[in-house]
């Protein structure tokens, strides 16, 4: 008994369907929706962390470097912590680097490889979604965005 092309394709399709799909990961550099910063997301402590690696404004008007409310430099500041929350989605907290205010958040990738980050207070229903895009460009010293 021989398999024709259709039969072989059917068997291959069934074999591939039985292998669990690996969920896409948001690892990498992301340009924020307002295009003011680049956040690098990567694995940490069994989940994901995101830190600021690029900024449009690397100096204030007085020449000083931007800092968080505790006086730490904004460049390199970790602002995102998230844990897996199902296939292809994560939940955790994100902080506003200017005020230090932390928000609950969810993360997921859409079909176009955009990162959908939803920040909220009590429930995701009471939140706002930002769309971040991958940042392919180089970064200069001190978190300077070169694009």
Secondary structure, 3 states (H helix, E strand, C coil): CCCCHHHHHHHHHHHHHHCCCCCCCCCEEEECCCCCEEEEEEEECCEEEEEEEEECCCCCCCCCCCECCCCCECCCCEEEEEEECCCCEEEEEEECCCCCCEEEEEEEECCCCCEEEEEECCCHHHEEEEEEEECCCCECHHHEECC
